[in-house]
Amino acid sequence: MAKVMISIPDGLLKKVDRAAKKQRRSRSEVVREALRADLTNHAAQRRSWKNALAPLRKLEQQWVGQWDSTDIIRYYRDTCYSRHRNFYGCL
């Protein structure tokens, strides 16, 4: 096991010491557990974002390159906002 020196604000160190005393554990154990929990939580959040975006990635693969946004804009401009129709012609 490696030893690491870190700087901790006095107020935070007091909280760590109180937690260690209350749990009857060493300061090092409390800090290790907090780091483990934080790193595990961040890993879970990254996975959840990846899972949440998966359907969008699938759609992206299906649609990218299949249509031209300029053509769509021209279509709506010409059909909805032409001089022959009023502003609300597409609604």
C-alpha positions, 0 to 999 in steps of 0.5 A: 500500500502506498502512502500519499500526502495531501492537503485538506482544509482544517474544517474538512479534516475536523469532519473526517476526524469526527466521522472516524471517531464515530465509526471507530475507524482510522482517518485513512479508512474514512478517506479511502472509503470516501474516495472509493464511493466517489470514484464508483459513483462517477463510473456509474454516471458515465455508464448511465450517460452512455446507455442513455445516448445509445438509442440516439447513436443508433438513430444517428447511424441510420440517418446521417448522410440520408438527407440534406438539411438545406433541402428541408429548409428550402422546402419549408421556405418555399411551401410555408413562407412563399408570397402566395400563402400567408405566414400560417400556411403550414399550420 
